Amino acid sequence: MRLLLSSLLVAAALTAAAPAPASAATGWSERADGFASLNALGVDGTTGGAAGPTVTVDNQADLERYATAAEPYVIKVKGSIRMEPYGKEIAVASGKSIVGDGAGAEIVQGGFFLGQVHNVIIRNLTIRDSYVPGDWDGKSKDYDGVQMDGAHHVWIDHNRFARTGDGLLDIRKDSDYVTVSWNVFSDHNKAIGVGWTSNVVTKVTMHHNWIRGTFQRNASIDNTEAAHLYNNYVQDIGMYGTMIRGSGKLVVENSYYRSVPDPIVAKDPASQVVQRGNVFDGTRGRTDSVGAAFDPSAHYAYRLDPAERVPAIVTRGAGPLGGERPAPRRITVALDGTGDFGSVQAAVGAAPRGAVITVKPGVYRELVRVWPDRRDLTIKGATGRAEDVVITYELPANGAKFYGGTWGTTDSATLGVLGTGITVEDVTLQNAYDESAAPGPAPAVQTAGDRIAFKGTRFLGDEGTYQADGLAYLRDCHLEGDVDIVRGQGTAVLDRCVVKSLAPGNVTAGGNVLIAGSRLEGEAAKSVSLGRSGDVVVRDSWLGAHVKDDPWAGEGRFAEYRNTGPGAAVTADRPQLTDDQAREHTVRAYLGNWTPFPGR
């Protein structure tokens, strides 16, 4: 099988670039298609290094030697090549095919730069892990997986991009006649960016790519003469989907968007997008269609797969042939390079079912999403002290998106848990947004999945610190905030927790909340309500003097039972459970047959 795969790769690299049918099973084609296949700018299609000899490399020195040579080469990459220094981007010369030789070919801690070159093919490679720990926004180093500036006739095909510094793939500065096909882009903040000039030049085709577990640029396309996206699978996105900007023209056809906020956005008045035949599954927000854009069939022939079949087709065929090694079930995250990954989000994206992710001490400034398809994962601090491991970001729910509207609760949470059976232990989860700039919710955590458990965890924020929209259990946790510290539409059980009110406000708002055996603390006397809506029971807990004499505001079903402390009282304004009713409002009754932390 390995010999056959190697032969296929060499044959593909040596074949002329006229369109040819792809394999139904893998999407593997011997020739470039889309804009990369066209005769333009003095280049008759994208053939890479087909005019030159074939060489095999297994180290950085040889890869760099042949990739930068003036002569054409087909360069077969064998095994794993770890780049030095960290983040190194090899400057590829014109007339090159860089093709992974069989399964497991990869470039680690670096990538490729295509500056003012043409006729380049990059295929069958994994390009990964040049992420700069702590630099979630990608502002300190520009370690892209592949970056092209002013390049033309480039074919990026059947690769896997993950966890690079800044963008996974950047098509910049009037690059032209580019095709991006059958790749996987995953587990990172920024996926694919196109643009970086005011010229309306670039022509790019993107088809059968799987973009998953990313946040921005899925893709973000600026000032393109023609951007044609078809049969892509965009899944589990944190901030926005596909965006056309400036005076760009975009056509999106028969693609599948699953769990994506704002799937298709025309950002600017001159932006044009035609979208047809797409499936929007579990999405929300904008699916723009404005202007005439252009007709892709006037440029080249192509065949559309039915949109409803795209997830199955793309997940089976995208990425390097032969797949990738599964991640271990025990994963370490560290900022100092001693872990498997440098970010918590990267670990979550790579983790198989049942994995334990141990996070070493440090401040991790990043957004983290445990996507809906993640199950039975544990994220825990390495030291057992929540103060040692801080996951933080600063995005308010009513903060303005740069393309219009506001982020909302789901997209602004520092940690969003959308999967099932997720456990978080001994970490600090913080939304560091300063509400003095503009008051409003800024959740540290949102849980929307089922059976989410927290132990020894700190929730820090101001308004709306914890948004509980599924079934969640908090044990021995610490929550801080002011207005609506615990809010949402789901069921939250706080067992032996500390809830600290930083200012006048409410402890709870909405949902079905049980606070049992806990300690409610605060500063300003008689300034805090226990709840303003929802079904809330506070029992067997110590209440500080900050609790109002009439502690229930608004509409809801509220009750107390056997509370103590200076804020506790039994009055006509404070409904009390009977002993029989109290037996229906226990931790066990709320959790049913679910037993978090069995044996502990």
Stockholm file with secondary structure:
# STOCKHOLM 1.0

chainA/1-600         MRLLLSSLLVAAALTAAAPAPASAATGWSERADGFASLNALGVDGTTGGAAGPTVTVDNQADLERYATAAEPYVIKVKGSIRMEPYGKEIAVASGKSIVGDGAGAEIVQGGFFLGQVHNVIIRNLTIRDSYVPGDWDGKSKDYDGVQMDGAHHVWIDHNRFARTGDGLLDIRKDSDYVTVSWNVFSDHNKAIGVGWTSNVVTKVTMHHNWIRGTFQRNASIDNTEAAHLYNNYVQDIGMYGTMIRGSGKLVVENSYYRSVPDPIVAKDPASQVVQRGNVFDGTRGRTDSVGAAFDPSAHYAYRLDPAERVPAIVTRGAGPLGGERPAPRRITVALDGTGDFGSVQAAVGAAPRGAVITVKPGVYRELVRVWPDRRDLTIKGATGRAEDVVITYELPANGAKFYGGTWGTTDSATLGVLGTGITVEDVTLQNAYDESAAPGPAPAVQTAGDRIAFKGTRFLGDEGTYQADGLAYLRDCHLEGDVDIVRGQGTAVLDRCVVKSLAPGNVTAGGNVLIAGSRLEGEAAKSVSLGRSGDVVVRDSWLGAHVKDDPWAGEGRFAEYRNTGPGAAVTADRPQLTDDQAREHTVRAYLGNWTPFPGR
#=GR chainA/1-600 SS CHHHHHHHHHHHHHSCCSCCCCCTTTCCCSSCCGGGGSEETTEESCCTTTTSCEEEECSHHHHHHHHTCSSCEEEEECSEEECSSTTEEEECCSSEEEEECSTTCEEESEEEEEESCEEEEEESCEEECCCCTTCTTCCSCCCCSEEEESCEEEEEESCEEESCSSEEEEEETTCEEEEEESCEEESSSEEEEEECSSCCCCEEEEESCEEEEECEEEEEEESCSEEEEESCEEEEESSCCEEEETTCEEEEESCEEESCBSCEEECSTTCEEEEESCEEESCBSCBCCBSCCCCGGGTCCCCCCCGGGHHHHHHHHSSSTTCCCCCCSEEEECTTSCSSBSSHHHHHHHCCTTCEEEECSEEEESCEEECTTCBSCEEEESSSCGGGEEEEECCCTTCBCTTSSBCHHHHHCSEEECSBSCEEESCEEEECCCTTSSCSCCCSEEECSSSEEEESCEEECSTTCEEECSEEEEESCEEEESSCSEESSSEEEEESCEEEECSSEEEEESSEEEEESCEEEESSTTCEEEEEEEEEEEESCEECTTBCSSCEEEEEEEEEESCBSTTCCCCTTSCBCCHHHHTTSSHHHHHTTCCSSTTC
#=GC SS_cons         CHHHHHHHHHHHHHSCCSCCCCCTTTCCCSSCCGGGGSEETTEESCCTTTTSCEEEECSHHHHHHHHTCSSCEEEEECSEEECSSTTEEEECCSSEEEEECSTTCEEESEEEEEESCEEEEEESCEEECCCCTTCTTCCSCCCCSEEEESCEEEEEESCEEESCSSEEEEEETTCEEEEEESCEEESSSEEEEEECSSCCCCEEEEESCEEEEECEEEEEEESCSEEEEESCEEEEESSCCEEEETTCEEEEESCEEESCBSCEEECSTTCEEEEESCEEESCBSCBCCBSCCCCGGGTCCCCCCCGGGHHHHHHHHSSSTTCCCCCCSEEEECTTSCSSBSSHHHHHHHCCTTCEEEECSEEEESCEEECTTCBSCEEEESSSCGGGEEEEECCCTTCBCTTSSBCHHHHHCSEEECSBSCEEESCEEEECCCTTSSCSCCCSEEECSSSEEEESCEEECSTTCEEECSEEEEESCEEEESSCSEESSSEEEEESCEEEECSSEEEEESSEEEEESCEEEESSTTCEEEEEEEEEEEESCEECTTBCSSCEEEEEEEEEESCBSTTCCCCTTSCBCCHHHHTTSSHHHHHTTCCSSTTC
//
